[in-house]
């Protein structure tokens, strides 16, 4: 199933918050992303329906195998694109971060592979 940009952003945020805090609840996502609790609740229902997350009885949100795979892929793109824009192109880190967040959802696998290669070459210099 194809996931919209907003769904990818939520999965990425769940991954980041889980790494940082050990667990994540809807309120953590709402606070971090500055979204309403209602918006987050709606998104979590969709992600649960599509089998990307599991919602525990105590409110904790866990990524399923598929959710973790998708979140990890989006996060890798985000980090690599941020580095490319900032380190290789020399763009301010704040701008690089924002641009990477938009590009990560639409970049082709071929272009991403090329950027990844350039970043690796750049770091070995």
PESULCOR-V892194 format. One record per pair of residues at least 12 apart in sequence whose C-alpha atoms are under 6 Angstrom apart, sorted by sequence separation. I is the first residue (numbers start at 0). GAP is how many residues later the second one is. D is the distance in whole Angstrom. If there is no record, write none. Layout:
{{I GAP D} {I GAP D}}
This chain:
{{51 12 5} {51 14 6} {81 14 5} {51 15 4} {81 15 5} {81 18 5} {80 19 5} {77 22 6} {77 23 6} {77 26 6} {76 27 6} {24 34 6} {24 35 5} {83 35 6} {23 36 6} {24 36 6} {23 37 6} {11 59 5} {10 60 5} {11 63 6} {4 100 6}}
